[in-house]
Amino acid sequence: MDAVNAATKRVFDLAWGPLGRLPAWIGLLVLGVVFGVLALIAMKYTTNPKRVERFKDRYQGHILAIKLFRDSFVVVVGSLAKTLAWVGAYLGEQCKPMLLMLIPFVLLFAQMQMRLGYGPVALGEKVIVSVELAEGRSPMEVRMNLPAGVEPVGPPVREPALERFVVQVRASTPGAHSLGFDLGGETVHKTLVAGDLPGMPMVSPVRSQGVWDRVLYPGEAAFGAGSAFRRIELRHPVRPIPLFGFDLSFGSELGMMLWFVVITIAAAFGLKGVFGVTI
């Protein structure tokens, strides 16, 4: 998975280069339109336009029958069942490009999330760092090594029952700070991005061994096999995406995904005639 993430990052960095210096909403718009075009190309070569039109005509015809013969219980029930069947056939045909684009969508979204979903921590702001250990490992033995410009806020909380080490830190200088954690001679690091930095620096709130975490948070490599560390999470704030005084993120990392999906769908419908695709 790390190799896939590294290759995806290299490709995305090339595409993101000129967009990283522009307002966040422009990057979101451009990427949404590009993905919409890719989705149209996938539809063009994976769906049968004659079948799509036939399925649409059939379910629309039965919907019309329901409207025209609404006083007939038999016709309404029969047409309703047939409408659902033809709608299912239509959606089944449209699922082909959706399945084809699912993996690229997830990989692209993960890369976007690191640049548009999360932002640096404000200087002086307290940040909770949660370190989850492998089964049987004791948080009592964890040692923390903080770089210059980052300091702890109070003593760490060690939870042996949960195999977890929790500490609050704050940064006093801007930059990408590498927080070190040592257990049994093994040292791992987690990056804390802080301060008002130029452009849109890449931010990843999680470093983990979990497969799903590695898909969603590809910014840092997974821990090695047999590592004493299972997951480190550092809560970065949601990056605002301002446009005309409105925050497109809605204060949630899911806001960016919502707008990306909306832009992709709008682009696909708007450009379907250009690519000769039937939706």
Secondary structure, 3 states (H helix, E strand, C coil): CHHHHHHHHHHHHHHHCCCCCCCHHHHHHHHHHHHHHHHHHHHHHHCCHHHHHHHHHHHHHHHHHHHHCCCCHHHHHHHHHHHHHHHHHHHHHHHHHHHHHHHHHHHHHHHHHHHHHECCECCCCCEEEEEEECCCCCHHHCEEECCCCEEECCCCEEEHHHCEEEEEEEECCCEEEEEEEEECCEEEEEEEEECCCCCCCCCCCEEECCHHHHHHCCCCCCCCCCCCEEEEEECCCECCCEECCEECCCCCHHHHHHHHHHHHHHHHHHHHHHHCCCC
